[in-house]
Amino acid sequence: MVFAVDSNGVTRLRVIRLGEQEGKKVRVLSGIRESDRVLAEPPPGCVPESRCLGSRPVRW
């Protein structure tokens, strides 16, 4: 599971399906799109349907 961040800055918990590992990277088969922003390192206490202060969303 990953936290995706919507256009309002609210986190949504998404279930993802993983595929093959390529070195340090793992292919994501489903659950997010290229345009989605995900939290690489959610801060402690981050919960779905909230704004996680101090988090840095990255473009997937």
N, C-alpha and C positions, 0 to 999 in steps of 0.2 A: 504494500500500500504506500501511496505517496500523498502529500498534501499539494493540491493544485490551488492556485490563487486566481480568483475571478477578477473581472475588470473593476470591481469595487474594493479590491484588496481583502476580500473575505476568503478564508481557506475552505476547501472542499476536499474531503478524503476520497481518494480514488483507488480502486482495486486495479492493479496492473498485472499483465501476464508476461513473464520473462521468457526469453529464448536463449540462444547460444551466447556463451561468454567469449569475448574476443580480447584477450589480454586483461586489462583492468576494466574494460567496458562490458556491459551486458545489454544485449538487444532487447528492447521492449516491443512485444508483439501487439499488445492491445491495452486500452485503458486511458491513454493520453494521446494527444495529437502534437505535431511539431510546433504548432502555434501556442500550446499551453505553457504557462509559467508554473514551475514547481519549486518547492522549498528544498534546496540542497541540504540544508542543516536546520531543521525546525528547532526553535528555542525551547527550552524546558517549559512545560505547561501549555504548549500550543495545542489547541483542540479544534475540531472541525466546526465550521459555521462561526468562526471568530476572526479577528484581525490579530495576527501574531506579530507583536511589536519586536523589532530587532531582527526580524528575519529578512533574508535576502533572496527574493524570488529570482530564478534564472529561467531564461527562455529554453524550452526543451528542444 
